[in-house]
Amino acid sequence: MKTVTKSTTIRFDEDVLNLIHKQAKLDGQTATDFMRRAILEKLEDSLDYRDAIRNIRAAHGQTSSREDVKKQLGL
């Protein structure tokens, strides 16, 4: 099944846009790909944070250390 994509417009000051283009070029990608990846990474981080908060609330604030988790898993 084909994914439908839509476009939007983002406005930047000229200096910022120049920095985006320079960084994208250094990374070997287009400015569009650079911005798309940055937005998707930010979205993923926000969703991860939301999930972490939800999990902490469900656990009533109780956490486990890395060592405890390794012991539970037999590692």
A tleap script that builds the chain and sets N, CA, C and O, in Angstrom:
source leaprc.protein.ff14SB
mol = sequence {
  NMET LYS THR VAL THR LYS SER THR THR ILE
  ARG PHE ASP GLU ASP VAL LEU ASN LEU ILE
  HIE LYS GLN ALA LYS LEU ASP GLY GLN THR
  ALA THR ASP PHE MET ARG ARG ALA ILE LEU
  GLU LYS LEU GLU ASP SER LEU ASP TYR ARG
  ASP ALA ILE ARG ASN ILE ARG ALA ALA HIE
  GLY GLN THR SER SER ARG GLU ASP VAL LYS
  LYS GLN LEU GLY CLEU
}
set mol.1.N position { 0.825 -1.170 0.000 }
set mol.1.CA position { 0.000 0.000 0.000 }
set mol.1.C position { 0.879 1.247 0.000 }
set mol.1.O position { 1.832 1.328 0.776 }
set mol.2.N position { 0.583 2.191 -0.835 }
set mol.2.CA position { 1.385 3.395 -0.970 }
set mol.2.C position { 1.066 4.394 0.142 }
set mol.2.O position { -0.097 4.641 0.462 }
set mol.3.N position { 2.124 4.963 0.723 }
set mol.3.CA position { 1.966 5.965 1.767 }
set mol.3.C position { 1.701 7.321 1.134 }
set mol.3.O position { 2.387 7.725 0.195 }
set mol.4.N position { 0.719 8.006 1.645 }
set mol.4.CA position { 0.404 9.341 1.158 }
set mol.4.C position { 1.216 10.340 1.968 }
set mol.4.O position { 1.203 10.301 3.199 }
set mol.5.N position { 1.913 11.224 1.295 }
set mol.5.CA position { 2.673 12.263 1.982 }
set mol.5.C position { 2.083 13.625 1.657 }
set mol.5.O position { 1.481 13.824 0.602 }
set mol.6.N position { 2.265 14.538 2.564 }
set mol.6.CA position { 1.814 15.912 2.370 }
set mol.6.C position { 2.979 16.833 2.673 }
set mol.6.O position { 3.942 16.435 3.329 }
set mol.7.N position { 2.892 18.033 2.205 }
set mol.7.CA position { 3.969 18.991 2.452 }
set mol.7.C position { 3.469 20.114 3.342 }
set mol.7.O position { 2.269 20.353 3.474 }
set mol.8.N position { 4.434 20.796 3.949 }
set mol.8.CA position { 4.145 21.963 4.771 }
set mol.8.C position { 5.262 22.973 4.562 }
set mol.8.O position { 6.273 22.666 3.930 }
set mol.9.N position { 5.087 24.139 5.075 }
set mol.9.CA position { 6.101 25.183 4.955 }
set mol.9.C position { 6.611 25.550 6.336 }
set mol.9.O position { 5.830 25.737 7.270 }
set mol.10.N position { 7.929 25.652 6.458 }
set mol.10.CA position { 8.556 26.105 7.689 }
set mol.10.C position { 9.380 27.337 7.337 }
set mol.10.O position { 10.141 27.329 6.369 }
set mol.11.N position { 9.228 28.371 8.109 }
set mol.11.CA position { 9.964 29.601 7.843 }
set mol.11.C position { 11.103 29.738 8.848 }
set mol.11.O position { 10.915 29.580 10.055 }
set mol.12.N position { 12.296 30.039 8.316 }
set mol.12.CA position { 13.481 30.248 9.129 }
set mol.12.C position { 14.113 31.578 8.757 }
set mol.12.O position { 13.976 32.050 7.628 }
set mol.13.N position { 14.804 32.174 9.715 }
set mol.13.CA position { 15.643 33.322 9.381 }
set mol.13.C position { 16.701 32.839 8.404 }
set mol.13.O position { 17.060 31.661 8.403 }
set mol.14.N position { 17.194 33.733 7.582 }
set mol.14.CA position { 18.183 33.364 6.569 }
set mol.14.C position { 19.423 32.731 7.187 }
set mol.14.O position { 19.961 31.767 6.641 }
set mol.15.N position { 19.881 33.258 8.311 }
set mol.15.CA position { 21.075 32.712 8.958 }
set mol.15.C position { 20.853 31.261 9.397 }
set mol.15.O position { 21.726 30.410 9.225 }
set mol.16.N position { 19.694 30.997 9.957 }
set mol.16.CA position { 19.384 29.642 10.407 }
set mol.16.C position { 19.273 28.705 9.209 }
set mol.16.O position { 19.785 27.585 9.243 }
set mol.17.N position { 18.618 29.153 8.171 }
set mol.17.CA position { 18.472 28.328 6.978 }
set mol.17.C position { 19.834 28.015 6.356 }
set mol.17.O position { 20.060 26.904 5.876 }
set mol.18.N position { 20.725 28.980 6.366 }
set mol.18.CA position { 22.072 28.734 5.852 }
set mol.18.C position { 22.790 27.676 6.689 }
set mol.18.O position { 23.475 26.809 6.147 }
set mol.19.N position { 22.631 27.750 8.010 }
set mol.19.CA position { 23.235 26.738 8.880 }
set mol.19.C position { 22.659 25.352 8.606 }
set mol.19.O position { 23.393 24.364 8.595 }
set mol.20.N position { 21.365 25.277 8.388 }
set mol.20.CA position { 20.720 23.995 8.071 }
set mol.20.C position { 21.303 23.423 6.787 }
set mol.20.O position { 21.650 22.243 6.732 }
set mol.21.N position { 21.411 24.240 5.773 }
set mol.21.CA position { 21.958 23.774 4.487 }
set mol.21.C position { 23.413 23.335 4.631 }
set mol.21.O position { 23.809 22.312 4.072 }
set mol.22.N position { 24.207 24.097 5.372 }
set mol.22.CA position { 25.615 23.728 5.569 }
set mol.22.C position { 25.745 22.408 6.320 }
set mol.22.O position { 26.537 21.546 5.938 }
set mol.23.N position { 24.963 22.252 7.394 }
set mol.23.CA position { 25.042 21.022 8.175 }
set mol.23.C position { 24.553 19.826 7.361 }
set mol.23.O position { 25.150 18.751 7.414 }
set mol.24.N position { 23.481 20.010 6.619 }
set mol.24.CA position { 22.966 18.922 5.785 }
set mol.24.C position { 24.016 18.494 4.773 }
set mol.24.O position { 24.210 17.301 4.539 }
set mol.25.N position { 24.689 19.463 4.174 }
set mol.25.CA position { 25.733 19.146 3.196 }
set mol.25.C position { 26.876 18.376 3.853 }
set mol.25.O position { 27.382 17.403 3.294 }
set mol.26.N position { 27.278 18.820 5.049 }
set mol.26.CA position { 28.335 18.115 5.777 }
set mol.26.C position { 27.927 16.678 6.096 }
set mol.26.O position { 28.759 15.771 6.090 }
set mol.27.N position { 26.633 16.481 6.375 }
set mol.27.CA position { 26.114 15.152 6.702 }
set mol.27.C position { 25.818 14.322 5.457 }
set mol.27.O position { 25.450 13.152 5.563 }
set mol.28.N position { 25.979 14.927 4.268 }
set mol.28.CA position { 25.735 14.202 3.025 }
set mol.28.C position { 24.266 13.961 2.741 }
set mol.28.O position { 23.897 12.932 2.174 }
set mol.29.N position { 23.429 14.907 3.133 }
set mol.29.CA position { 22.002 14.764 2.882 }
set mol.29.C position { 21.417 16.096 2.435 }
set mol.29.O position { 22.066 17.138 2.528 }
set mol.30.N position { 20.209 16.046 1.959 }
set mol.30.CA position { 19.546 17.284 1.555 }
set mol.30.C position { 19.048 18.007 2.798 }
set mol.30.O position { 18.902 17.412 3.865 }
set mol.31.N position { 18.794 19.292 2.639 }
set mol.31.CA position { 18.244 20.071 3.753 }
set mol.31.C position { 16.885 19.511 4.162 }
set mol.31.O position { 16.558 19.474 5.349 }
set mol.32.N position { 16.103 19.080 3.195 }
set mol.32.CA position { 14.793 18.493 3.494 }
set mol.32.C position { 14.946 17.242 4.348 }
set mol.32.O position { 14.246 17.086 5.349 }
set mol.33.N position { 15.856 16.347 3.962 }
set mol.33.CA position { 16.085 15.137 4.753 }
set mol.33.C position { 16.603 15.474 6.146 }
set mol.33.O position { 16.206 14.845 7.127 }
set mol.34.N position { 17.483 16.460 6.235 }
set mol.34.CA position { 18.020 16.889 7.526 }
set mol.34.C position { 16.890 17.354 8.446 }
set mol.34.O position { 16.815 16.942 9.604 }
set mol.35.N position { 16.020 18.208 7.926 }
set mol.35.CA position { 14.911 18.727 8.731 }
set mol.35.C position { 13.919 17.630 9.079 }
set mol.35.O position { 13.419 17.580 10.203 }
set mol.36.N position { 13.630 16.752 8.131 }
set mol.36.CA position { 12.693 15.651 8.384 }
set mol.36.C position { 13.222 14.765 9.506 }
set mol.36.O position { 12.482 14.409 10.423 }
set mol.37.N position { 14.506 14.409 9.434 }
set mol.37.CA position { 15.099 13.555 10.470 }
set mol.37.C position { 15.092 14.241 11.830 }
set mol.37.O position { 14.809 13.607 12.847 }
set mol.38.N position { 15.402 15.529 11.849 }
set mol.38.CA position { 15.416 16.269 13.116 }
set mol.38.C position { 14.024 16.289 13.742 }
set mol.38.O position { 13.884 16.120 14.954 }
set mol.39.N position { 13.014 16.493 12.935 }
set mol.39.CA position { 11.643 16.531 13.439 }
set mol.39.C position { 11.229 15.150 13.938 }
set mol.39.O position { 10.630 15.029 15.006 }
set mol.40.N position { 11.544 14.113 13.174 }
set mol.40.CA position { 11.176 12.759 13.582 }
set mol.40.C position { 11.894 12.340 14.864 }
set mol.40.O position { 11.304 11.673 15.714 }
set mol.41.N position { 13.165 12.728 15.010 }
set mol.41.CA position { 13.905 12.424 16.234 }
set mol.41.C position { 13.279 13.133 17.435 }
set mol.41.O position { 13.139 12.539 18.504 }
set mol.42.N position { 12.908 14.388 17.262 }
set mol.42.CA position { 12.260 15.147 18.335 }
set mol.42.C position { 10.930 14.506 18.705 }
set mol.42.O position { 10.617 14.376 19.888 }
set mol.43.N position { 10.151 14.108 17.724 }
set mol.43.CA position { 8.875 13.456 17.969 }
set mol.43.C position { 9.067 12.145 18.726 }
set mol.43.O position { 8.342 11.862 19.679 }
set mol.44.N position { 10.044 11.347 18.300 }
set mol.44.CA position { 10.330 10.079 18.967 }
set mol.44.C position { 10.759 10.310 20.412 }
set mol.44.O position { 10.327 9.586 21.309 }
set mol.45.N position { 11.605 11.310 20.643 }
set mol.45.CA position { 12.036 11.639 22.003 }
set mol.45.C position { 10.842 12.036 22.876 }
set mol.45.O position { 10.745 11.621 24.031 }
set mol.46.N position { 9.945 12.832 22.322 }
set mol.46.CA position { 8.768 13.269 23.073 }
set mol.46.C position { 7.859 12.096 23.409 }
set mol.46.O position { 7.334 12.010 24.520 }
set mol.47.N position { 7.673 11.201 22.461 }
set mol.47.CA position { 6.843 10.018 22.710 }
set mol.47.C position { 7.495 9.100 23.735 }
set mol.47.O position { 6.808 8.541 24.591 }
set mol.48.N position { 8.820 8.937 23.658 }
set mol.48.CA position { 9.538 8.125 24.643 }
set mol.48.C position { 9.396 8.720 26.036 }
set mol.48.O position { 9.187 7.993 27.008 }
set mol.49.N position { 9.508 10.023 26.133 }
set mol.49.CA position { 9.377 10.699 27.423 }
set mol.49.C position { 7.978 10.494 27.990 }
set mol.49.O position { 7.812 10.188 29.171 }
set mol.50.N position { 6.976 10.665 27.136 }
set mol.50.CA position { 5.592 10.470 27.576 }
set mol.50.C position { 5.380 9.048 28.092 }
set mol.50.O position { 4.741 8.845 29.125 }
set mol.51.N position { 5.920 8.067 27.366 }
set mol.51.CA position { 5.796 6.666 27.790 }
set mol.51.C position { 6.522 6.416 29.106 }
set mol.51.O position { 6.029 5.679 29.960 }
set mol.52.N position { 7.686 7.025 29.269 }
set mol.52.CA position { 8.449 6.850 30.508 }
set mol.52.C position { 7.679 7.416 31.695 }
set mol.52.O position { 7.617 6.781 32.748 }
set mol.53.N position { 7.101 8.582 31.544 }
set mol.53.CA position { 6.318 9.185 32.620 }
set mol.53.C position { 5.123 8.300 32.960 }
set mol.53.O position { 4.816 8.088 34.133 }
set mol.54.N position { 4.456 7.790 31.939 }
set mol.54.CA position { 3.313 6.900 32.147 }
set mol.54.C position { 3.746 5.643 32.915 }
set mol.54.O position { 3.045 5.197 33.822 }
set mol.55.N position { 4.894 5.078 32.551 }
set mol.55.CA position { 5.393 3.875 33.225 }
set mol.55.C position { 5.791 4.152 34.670 }
set mol.55.O position { 5.537 3.330 35.551 }
set mol.56.N position { 6.406 5.288 34.918 }
set mol.56.CA position { 6.795 5.652 36.282 }
set mol.56.C position { 5.550 5.830 37.146 }
set mol.56.O position { 5.512 5.374 38.289 }
set mol.57.N position { 4.538 6.491 36.602 }
set mol.57.CA position { 3.299 6.668 37.365 }
set mol.57.C position { 2.642 5.323 37.647 }
set mol.57.O position { 2.133 5.101 38.746 }
set mol.58.N position { 2.649 4.426 36.667 }
set mol.58.CA position { 2.036 3.105 36.854 }
set mol.58.C position { 2.787 2.291 37.905 }
set mol.58.O position { 2.202 1.456 38.593 }
set mol.59.N position { 4.100 2.548 38.019 }
set mol.59.CA position { 4.918 1.826 39.001 }
set mol.59.C position { 4.953 2.560 40.343 }
set mol.59.O position { 5.693 2.178 41.249 }
set mol.60.N position { 4.140 3.623 40.461 }
set mol.60.CA position { 4.090 4.429 41.683 }
set mol.60.C position { 5.471 4.933 42.082 }
set mol.60.O position { 5.784 5.039 43.268 }
set mol.61.N position { 6.292 5.242 41.085 }
set mol.61.CA position { 7.611 5.818 41.336 }
set mol.61.C position { 8.693 4.828 41.661 }
set mol.61.O position { 9.853 5.213 41.811 }
set mol.62.N position { 8.346 3.548 41.777 }
set mol.62.CA position { 9.371 2.553 42.084 }
set mol.62.C position { 10.179 2.253 40.832 }
set mol.62.O position { 9.625 2.076 39.747 }
set mol.63.N position { 11.481 2.200 40.994 }
set mol.63.CA position { 12.373 1.905 39.874 }
set mol.63.C position { 13.289 0.746 40.241 }
set mol.63.O position { 13.386 0.364 41.407 }
set mol.64.N position { 13.954 0.197 39.247 }
set mol.64.CA position { 14.926 -0.881 39.451 }
set mol.64.C position { 16.253 -0.444 38.876 }
set mol.64.O position { 16.308 0.194 37.825 }
set mol.65.N position { 17.316 -0.789 39.565 }
set mol.65.CA position { 18.642 -0.464 39.051 }
set mol.65.C position { 18.973 -1.394 37.881 }
set mol.65.O position { 18.335 -2.429 37.688 }
set mol.66.N position { 19.951 -1.013 37.133 }
set mol.66.CA position { 20.404 -1.847 36.017 }
set mol.66.C position { 20.855 -3.215 36.528 }
set mol.66.O position { 20.560 -4.246 35.924 }
set mol.67.N position { 21.569 -3.204 37.643 }
set mol.67.CA position { 22.059 -4.456 38.220 }
set mol.67.C position { 20.904 -5.364 38.643 }
set mol.67.O position { 20.967 -6.577 38.446 }
set mol.68.N position { 19.855 -4.786 39.222 }
set mol.68.CA position { 18.683 -5.585 39.617 }
set mol.68.C position { 18.014 -6.216 38.401 }
set mol.68.O position { 17.614 -7.380 38.436 }
set mol.69.N position { 17.895 -5.447 37.338 }
set mol.69.CA position { 17.281 -5.976 36.117 }
set mol.69.C position { 18.128 -7.099 35.537 }
set mol.69.O position { 17.595 -8.120 35.102 }
set mol.70.N position { 19.437 -6.919 35.529 }
set mol.70.CA position { 20.329 -7.985 35.028 }
set mol.70.C position { 20.179 -9.250 35.852 }
set mol.70.O position { 20.145 -10.348 35.297 }
set mol.71.N position { 20.090 -9.113 37.177 }
set mol.71.CA position { 19.900 -10.268 38.039 }
set mol.71.C position { 18.575 -10.973 37.743 }
set mol.71.O position { 18.514 -12.201 37.678 }
set mol.72.N position { 17.519 -10.180 37.567 }
set mol.72.CA position { 16.201 -10.752 37.265 }
set mol.72.C position { 16.206 -11.523 35.950 }
set mol.72.O position { 15.501 -12.520 35.795 }
set mol.73.N position { 17.010 -11.044 35.008 }
set mol.73.CA position { 17.090 -11.684 33.694 }
set mol.73.C position { 18.151 -12.779 33.643 }
set mol.73.O position { 18.299 -13.457 32.626 }
set mol.74.N position { 18.886 -12.950 34.736 }
set mol.74.CA position { 19.924 -13.974 34.770 }
set mol.74.C position { 21.146 -13.628 33.952 }
set mol.74.O position { 21.820 -14.512 33.425 }
set mol.75.N position { 21.430 -12.357 33.847 }
set mol.75.CA position { 22.591 -11.905 33.059 }
set mol.75.C position { 23.774 -11.575 33.938 }
set mol.75.O position { 24.827 -11.182 33.434 }
savepdb mol mol.pdb
quit
